[in-house]
Amino acid sequence: MKTSRILSVFAIIIGLTFALSAQKIAIVDINDVLSSMKEYEDAQTQLDKYSAEWQQQIQQEFDKVKSMYNKLQAEQVLLSPEDKMKREDDIMKMESQVRELQKQKFGPEGELFMKRQELVSPIQDKVFAAIENYAAEKAIDLIFDKDGSTGLLFTNPEYDKTGDIKRRLGIK
């Protein structure tokens, strides 16, 4: 009976030790937070406007290329081989220019990407600063994005062991 009591007290002490050293974790739905912000919605509306304008401009240019191709198809029996070749080259050149325009507007480093950085990044920075402040106030060690698209939103730097692993591998 006495040993069971001692074991129970010992188990409680060990349990409390683990509970006190456990990491505090939280989850935030970053999309819900952002979509609830008027400034984010305004930025998204502006981006959609730019995107629609540029898409319409590109579509008009592709329509011109298609028109040139259709005209070539209709007139090719009347054209000399040199004229036919010149028109084909013109069509290919124009199509290439339109694809380059599309890349300039919508490519990985295009204008839409740059506009998104300009309009949305300050809002995201504001949200991430609020998350970091909240984590500091509540002594939270890890905060994850609820839908998982962003992943880890905050981590206590104390848990980053990259330097330890580098030292073990002899990396500076």
ABEGO torsion letter per residue (X at the ends): XAAAAAAAAAAAAAAAAAAAABBBBBBBBAAAAAAABAAAAAAAAAAAAAAAAAAAAAAAAAAAAAAAAAAAAAAAAABBAAAAAAAAAAAAAAAAAAAAAAAAAABAABAAAAAAAAAAAAAAAAAAAAAAAAAAAAGBABBBBAAGAAEBABBBAAABAAAAAAAAAGBX
